[in-house]
Structure formats: structure tokens, C-alpha cells
Amino acid sequence: MTSLEKLVIQLRQKKQEATKLRKKAEDQAKEFRSVEKRSSSGLQSIDKKIESEKEESADVSTVLTRKNSQLESIGRLIAAAEERLGKEKDAIEQTEQEIEFAENPLEKQNAEARLHSLNDHVNELIEEIKNRQKTAKKISGDVTNFSDIQSKIVSKIQKQTKSKPSLRETKTASHKSAQKFLKELERRTKAEESIQKSLDKAYSKLKEFLAKKKTASKKRPAKKKTASKKRPAKKKTASKKRPAKKKTASKKRPAKKKTASKKKSRRR
């Protein structure tokens, strides 16, 4: 029984230690799987951000292309208007000379009419050039703003891309560690189950042994009771006999003394 009790105690201690090691392996596996999950989630998040930023960059690039095209077109229109303006100014100078050197009033009148038309056309060209220059300035500002936006987006994409290798390494390392501790957990779980089976067997044997011992202890008190009933009877008999012997002896001894005293008196 003592050996069974010791075995049960030892197995319980081993079971506690095995449970402790199994929980430790389980916690470590959970921790690394959590890190792996966070890394994977981080990578997915970065990929989504990069994809979103690329789409945004593409949209900005499209706008920039359109704005640059507009700017180039306005630049060409301004250049054409300035060229026409130069020609119109030359025509004005020539017309002014014609007016100055006109030979008759009709020729002078026609030259003055043409000069008036040329001046109106020049003013229109000057106004057109100013408006187009204002538009070009605005578009140029938009181009600058969108270029800055695109530059920031590209910078974000580069930053996000640089952080990916680190997350990939963390994910890979965490995955390896998680797999390692999952195997460790499996091994620890099997060890715990094995110890539990041994403990159940040992406890079952101990329980069976205690049950047999209890059954045997119920039978023994009946025999002891019978023996205890018989023993007092013997003692009582012995106690009755012993006083009787002492009494006889005490009765006889005084008689002997009396005889001896009579003999002494006779001799005298």
C-alpha cells in the first residue's frame, strides 16, 4: 500500500509538472502565432495601402498629364497670339506710314480705317494673351500641387515597401517558432496524457486495495469480540479459586502454632 501511495503521489507531481510544461509550450505557441498573425495582417495592410496609393498616384498622374497638356496647349496659343500681335504691330506701323504719306483723302481714309481695325485686333490679342497667361498660371499652380501630392504618394509607397522585408522576416521567424512550439506542445500533451493514464491505473489499484482492506477490517472485529467474551470468564474462575486456597492456608497455620504451644507446656 505504501508503495502504491508513493507512486500515486509521484505521478501526481509528474502530472503537475507535465501540465505546467504543456501550458508553457501552449502559451509560447500562441504568442508566436499571434506575432505571425499580426505580421501577416501588417503585410496585407501594407499591400492594400501600397495598392491604394498606387491607384491614387495613377489618378494624380493622369491629372498631371492632362494639366501639362493643357499648359502646353495654352503655351502654344499664347505663342501664336504673341506672334500675331507682333505682325499686327508691324502692320500698324506700316499703316501709320501710309496715312502719313497718303496722296489723296480717300487713300488716307482707308488707311485710317485699317489702322483702327488693327488697333482693335491688337487690343483683343493683348487681352487674349493676358487671359491665357492667367489660365496658364493657374494650371501651372495645379501642376505644382499635383506634383507635390504625387511626390508624397511615391515617398509613402517607398516607405511602405521598405517596411515589408522587416515584416516578412518577422512573419517567417514567428512561423518557424510557432511550428516548433506546436510540435513541443504535441509532445508535451502526449506526455501529460501518458502520465495521466499511469496515474489513473495506479489510483485505481490503490482504490481497489483500500476497498479490500476495508472489507477485511469489517470481518476482524467479530472475532475479537468473541475472544473478549471468553477471557473475562477465565479470569473470574481463577479469582474465585485463589482466595479459597489462601483461606485454607490461613486456617491451617494457626492450628500448627497451637499444637506447638501445648507441647511446650507439657515439657515444663
C-alpha positions as CSV (number, residue, x, y, z in Angstrom):
1,M,0.0,0.0,0.0
2,T,2.8,2.4,0.9
3,S,4.5,1.9,-2.4
4,L,1.2,2.5,-4.3
5,E,0.6,5.7,-2.3
6,K,4.1,6.9,-3.1
7,L,3.6,6.0,-6.8
8,V,0.3,8.0,-6.9
9,I,2.0,11.0,-5.2
10,Q,5.0,10.8,-7.6
11,L,2.7,10.5,-10.6
12,R,0.6,13.4,-9.4
13,Q,3.7,15.5,-9.2
14,K,4.8,14.4,-12.6
15,K,1.3,15.2,-13.9
16,Q,1.5,18.7,-12.4
17,E,5.0,19.3,-14.0
18,A,3.8,17.9,-17.3
19,T,0.7,20.2,-17.3
20,K,3.0,23.1,-16.4
21,L,5.3,22.4,-19.4
22,R,2.4,21.8,-21.7
23,K,0.8,25.1,-20.8
24,K,4.2,26.8,-21.2
25,A,4.6,25.3,-24.7
26,E,0.9,26.2,-25.5
27,D,1.5,29.9,-24.4
28,Q,4.7,30.2,-26.4
29,A,3.0,28.7,-29.5
30,K,0.1,31.1,-29.1
31,E,2.5,34.1,-28.6
32,F,4.4,33.3,-31.8
33,R,1.2,32.5,-33.8
34,S,-0.1,35.9,-32.6
35,V,3.1,37.6,-33.8
36,E,2.9,35.8,-37.1
37,K,-0.8,36.8,-37.5
38,R,0.0,40.4,-36.7
39,S,2.9,40.4,-39.2
40,S,0.7,38.8,-41.9
41,S,-2.1,41.3,-41.1
42,G,0.5,44.1,-41.3
43,L,1.8,42.9,-44.7
44,Q,-1.8,42.7,-46.0
45,S,-2.5,46.1,-44.7
46,I,0.7,47.5,-46.3
47,D,-0.1,45.8,-49.6
48,K,-3.6,47.3,-49.5
49,K,-2.1,50.7,-48.7
50,I,0.5,50.4,-51.5
51,E,-2.2,49.3,-53.9
52,S,-4.4,52.2,-52.9
53,E,-1.5,54.7,-53.1
54,K,-0.6,53.4,-56.5
55,E,-4.1,53.9,-57.7
56,E,-4.1,57.4,-56.2
57,S,-0.7,58.0,-57.8
58,A,-2.1,56.8,-61.2
59,D,-5.1,59.2,-60.8
60,V,-2.8,62.1,-59.9
61,S,-0.5,61.2,-62.8
62,T,-3.5,61.3,-65.1
63,V,-4.5,64.7,-63.8
64,L,-0.9,65.9,-64.1
65,T,-0.7,64.6,-67.7
66,R,-3.9,66.4,-68.5
67,K,-2.8,69.6,-66.8
68,N,0.6,69.6,-68.5
69,S,-1.1,69.0,-71.8
70,Q,-3.4,72.0,-71.1
71,L,-0.4,74.1,-70.1
72,E,1.5,73.1,-73.3
73,S,-1.6,73.9,-75.4
74,I,-2.1,77.3,-73.7
75,G,1.6,78.0,-74.1
76,R,1.3,77.3,-77.9
77,L,-1.8,79.5,-78.1
78,I,0.0,82.3,-76.2
79,A,3.0,82.0,-78.5
80,A,0.7,82.1,-81.6
81,A,-1.1,85.1,-80.2
82,E,2.1,86.9,-79.4
83,E,3.3,86.1,-83.0
84,R,0.1,87.5,-84.4
85,L,0.4,90.5,-82.1
86,G,3.9,91.2,-83.5
87,K,2.6,91.0,-87.0
88,E,-0.3,93.3,-86.2
89,K,2.0,95.8,-84.6
90,D,4.2,95.8,-87.8
91,A,1.0,96.3,-89.8
92,I,0.1,99.3,-87.6
93,E,3.5,100.9,-88.2
94,Q,3.1,100.4,-91.9
95,T,-0.4,101.7,-91.9
96,E,0.6,104.8,-89.9
97,Q,3.3,105.4,-92.6
98,E,0.7,105.0,-95.3
99,I,-1.6,107.6,-93.6
100,E,1.4,109.9,-93.3
101,F,2.3,109.6,-97.0
102,A,-1.2,109.3,-98.4
103,E,-1.6,111.1,-101.7
104,N,-5.3,111.7,-101.5
105,P,-8.0,111.9,-98.8
106,L,-9.6,108.6,-99.8
107,E,-6.3,106.7,-99.5
108,K,-5.7,108.3,-96.1
109,Q,-9.3,107.5,-95.0
110,N,-8.9,103.8,-96.0
111,A,-5.5,103.6,-94.2
112,E,-7.0,105.2,-91.0
113,A,-9.9,102.7,-91.1
114,R,-7.4,99.8,-91.5
115,L,-5.4,101.3,-88.6
116,H,-8.4,101.4,-86.4
117,S,-9.2,97.8,-87.1
118,L,-5.6,96.8,-86.5
119,N,-5.6,98.6,-83.1
120,D,-8.8,96.8,-82.1
121,H,-7.3,93.5,-83.2
122,V,-4.1,94.2,-81.2
123,N,-6.1,95.0,-78.1
124,E,-8.1,91.7,-78.5
125,L,-4.8,89.8,-78.9
126,I,-3.3,91.5,-75.8
127,E,-6.4,90.7,-73.8
128,E,-6.4,87.1,-75.1
129,I,-2.7,86.7,-74.2
130,K,-3.4,88.1,-70.6
131,N,-6.3,85.7,-70.1
132,R,-4.4,82.7,-71.4
133,Q,-1.4,83.7,-69.2
134,K,-3.7,83.8,-66.1
135,T,-5.1,80.4,-67.1
136,A,-1.6,79.1,-67.6
137,K,-0.5,80.4,-64.2
138,K,-3.5,78.6,-62.5
139,I,-2.8,75.4,-64.4
140,S,0.9,75.7,-63.5
141,G,0.0,76.0,-59.8
142,D,-2.2,72.9,-60.2
143,V,0.7,71.1,-61.8
144,T,2.9,72.1,-58.9
145,N,0.3,71.0,-56.3
146,F,-0.4,67.7,-58.0
147,S,3.4,67.1,-58.5
148,D,3.8,67.6,-54.7
149,I,1.0,65.2,-54.0
150,Q,2.4,62.6,-56.3
151,S,5.9,63.0,-54.7
152,K,4.4,62.4,-51.3
153,I,2.5,59.4,-52.5
154,V,5.7,58.0,-54.1
155,S,7.5,58.6,-50.8
156,K,4.8,56.8,-48.9
157,I,4.9,53.8,-51.3
158,Q,8.7,53.7,-50.9
159,K,8.4,53.8,-47.1
160,Q,5.8,51.1,-47.1
161,T,7.8,49.0,-49.4
162,K,10.9,49.3,-47.2
163,S,8.9,48.1,-44.2
164,K,7.8,44.9,-45.9
165,P,11.0,43.0,-45.7
166,S,11.2,43.5,-42.0
167,L,7.6,42.3,-41.5
168,R,8.3,39.3,-43.8
169,E,11.3,38.3,-41.7
170,T,9.2,38.7,-38.5
171,K,6.4,36.6,-40.1
172,T,8.9,33.9,-41.3
173,A,10.7,33.7,-37.9
174,S,7.4,33.7,-36.0
175,H,6.0,31.0,-38.2
176,K,9.1,28.8,-37.6
177,S,9.0,29.4,-33.9
178,A,5.2,28.7,-33.8
179,Q,5.7,25.4,-35.6
180,K,8.5,24.5,-33.3
181,F,6.4,25.1,-30.2
182,L,3.3,23.4,-31.7
183,K,5.4,20.2,-32.1
184,E,6.6,20.8,-28.5
185,L,3.0,21.2,-27.4
186,E,2.0,18.0,-29.1
187,R,4.9,16.1,-27.4
188,R,4.0,17.7,-24.0
189,T,0.4,16.8,-24.4
190,K,1.2,13.2,-25.2
191,A,3.5,13.0,-22.2
192,E,0.8,14.5,-20.0
193,E,-1.8,12.0,-21.3
194,S,0.6,9.1,-20.7
195,I,1.2,10.2,-17.1
196,Q,-2.5,10.7,-16.6
197,K,-3.1,7.1,-17.8
198,S,-0.5,5.8,-15.4
199,L,-1.9,7.9,-12.6
200,D,-5.4,6.6,-13.3
201,K,-4.2,3.0,-13.2
202,A,-2.2,3.5,-10.0
203,Y,-5.1,5.3,-8.4
204,S,-7.5,2.6,-9.5
205,K,-5.2,-0.1,-7.9
206,L,-4.9,1.9,-4.7
207,K,-8.7,2.4,-4.6
208,E,-9.2,-1.4,-5.1
209,F,-6.6,-2.2,-2.4
210,L,-8.3,0.2,0.1
211,A,-11.7,-1.3,-0.7
212,K,-10.3,-4.8,0.0
213,K,-8.7,-3.6,3.2
214,K,-11.9,-2.0,4.4
215,T,-13.8,-5.3,3.7
216,A,-11.2,-7.2,5.7
217,S,-11.3,-4.8,8.6
218,K,-15.1,-5.3,8.9
219,K,-14.6,-9.1,9.5
220,R,-11.9,-8.8,12.1
221,P,-13.9,-7.1,14.9
222,A,-16.3,-10.0,15.2
223,K,-13.5,-12.5,16.2
224,K,-12.1,-10.1,18.7
225,K,-15.4,-9.6,20.3
226,T,-15.9,-13.4,20.8
227,A,-12.4,-13.7,22.3
228,S,-13.1,-10.9,24.7
229,K,-16.2,-12.5,26.0
230,K,-14.4,-15.8,26.8
231,R,-11.4,-14.2,28.5
232,P,-13.2,-12.5,31.4
233,A,-14.8,-15.8,32.3
234,K,-11.5,-17.5,32.8
235,K,-10.2,-14.6,35.0
236,K,-13.3,-14.8,37.2
237,T,-12.8,-18.5,37.8
238,A,-9.2,-18.0,38.7
239,S,-10.0,-15.2,41.0
240,K,-12.6,-17.4,42.8
241,K,-10.1,-20.3,43.3
242,R,-7.2,-18.3,44.5
243,P,-8.9,-16.7,47.6
244,A,-10.1,-20.2,48.6
245,K,-6.5,-21.5,48.8
246,K,-5.3,-18.6,50.8
247,K,-8.2,-19.0,53.3
248,T,-7.4,-22.7,53.8
249,A,-3.8,-21.9,54.3
250,S,-4.6,-19.3,56.9
251,K,-6.9,-21.7,58.8
252,K,-4.2,-24.5,59.0
253,R,-1.3,-22.3,60.1
254,P,-2.9,-21.2,63.4
255,A,-3.6,-24.8,64.2
256,K,0.0,-25.7,64.0
257,K,1.1,-22.9,66.3
258,K,-1.5,-24.0,68.9
259,T,-0.1,-27.6,69.0
260,A,3.3,-26.3,69.4
261,S,2.4,-24.3,72.4
262,K,0.7,-27.3,74.0
263,K,3.9,-29.4,73.7
264,K,5.9,-26.7,75.3
265,S,3.6,-26.6,78.3
266,R,3.8,-30.3,78.8
267,R,7.5,-30.3,78.8
268,R,7.6,-27.8,81.5
